[in-house]
Structure formats: structure tokens, C-alpha cells
Amino acid sequence: MKALAIALTATVIAVGSAQAASRSGTATFVLDRTYSCAIVLHGGIYQLENRAHPGARTGTSWTKLAYAGLRTGVFSGATGNLLAWISAGKPTKTTTVDQEFWTLDVTTLGTIGVRGELCNPTRATVPLTAGGLRGGAAAPLGSELKCDVPRRVLVRVRAVFDSRAALRGKEFESAHVPVREAKLAVRTVASKPLAYATVSQTGKATLFTAKGCRSE
């Protein structure tokens, strides 16, 4: 299984690649990965919690980065049920993401990542679009919606960096480089859209989910 995961990572279309200059004229690096992720059974159901909030500043520094994350299973601490996440902006040593009991330290955890224990690379196609979903800008204090989902979903993460980045780690595969902008999309194995989120270094964040997902 490990060998297969490595092979897929090397050949899957969603691989990190250097790209030429963007609007600002500086070189960028794009990391684009797609995973097949297991959903953890909780209370007899398979459920995905979708969370997002815009960035927050104190002066010129971000206290919270623009953020979107996926959680599944029983809550057991800030990272206990974390499945995947994206953020954007330049963090300081004290910058965090998420809210209340779910708050995460960006410097320690990383700017984007997935749970390697539950997710394996896949060649499946996951469009980065909000088509078929409902939502918009994340609420100032955070948006939280839970969706009933199959026991396995497809998750695509795409992020644009100012410098080269890679996902590394065991429990969590994460990058520790500031992100300009990122997108996250979730679909069933049969390609039914479940969730879509975007974040930007401007502090903006959006979250879209399927009909039937419930606000917390």
C-alpha cells in the first residue's frame, strides 16, 4: 500500500509544479494533490464537518489566517478529528486557525495539509468548482456545516506559494510555507459534489456545501 501511494504521488496529475510569474511578477509554486480519504464512523453515521473563517488582523499581522478545514469522527483535541485544511497569508509565531476548542497553531501544524493516516493519493478527477453547492463568504466568526457522507470521499487541495513547498509528515502531511491562495474540493467516489472552499492572502474565505448539510 505504501509503495502504491508513493507511485501514485509521483504520477498523479495533482503534483506540485513550479509556474511562471503571476500578477505580481514574482515566481510562484503550485501544489495540487487529490486524495481518497476514509470517513470515521461517529454515532452510527459517517459525517464530514466543514469549517471556514476569514482572516483576522491586529495591526499588520495576522492573528488568524483565512482558513477552511474538514473534520471527521470524535473530537479529541484540536487535531484529533482533523482530516484536511487550507489557509492563506503569512503567519507569525502566534498565528492560529479555526475557533475555540478547535484552534490550531499554524507554525506547528502547517499552512495546508491532509491526514496521512486516513488519506491516500488517487488519480481520480475532482473539479475545483462550487457548481451544485450552496454557500458563499465565510461568516466573520466562522461557518460550520455538517454533511452526511459515504465512508470514503475524494479530497483535492490546491495551493499557490511564493516559494517551493512540499507535503511532508506521517500522521499529517503538511506544508509550512505561506500560501497566496488555496482551494479545497470534496466529492463522493461517484463524483457527487459535497463541499468546496477557497482562501486568499487578502483574508477572504468562502465555503460551499451540498444541499442537506446542516449549520452548527
Helices and strands as residue ranges (DSSP letters): H 2-11, E 17-19, E 28-38, E 41-42, E 45-53, E 56-58, E 61-64, E 66-71, E 82-88, E 91-97, G 100-102, E 104-105, H 106-109, E 112-115, E 119-121, E 134-137, E 143-148, E 152-161, E 172-175, E 179-188, E 193-200, E 205-209, E 214-215
